[in-house]
Amino acid sequence: MVQFDSDDNPLRKDPSWSTQDEPSTRSLVDPILPRLRSIYEAAAESRSHPDDPTAAARFRDLLEDCVRSFADDERYRDDVRFLKICILYVSRRTCPALRFLSSFA
């Protein structure tokens, strides 16, 4: 049986590395992933502070930014995650006519 000394373990992460300083490999491959995380956090904040207009505005702005950024990207045309973001975005719009018309699209 092979045993690694804790100092010689090649799988051990260097404590000086920070995952927040460098983008993960997954987010480099999937550019929508960091935005989805931000939207998730903003949604949680908006739910926990329903009377805070800045939390609701941040959530709405993140949804709009994501939709505008990835609407023409072929990779996300059939992506369920992006479809959910689009539905959330349309449901957050203030114009009832737009919500009604978007239900037929």
Buried (B, 14 or more C-beta within 10 A) or exposed (E): EEEEEEEEEEEEEEEEEEEEEEEEEEBEEBBBBBBBEBBEEBBEBBEEEEEEEEBBEBBBEBBBBBBEEBEEEEEBEEBEBBEEBBEBBBEBBEEEEEEEEBEEE
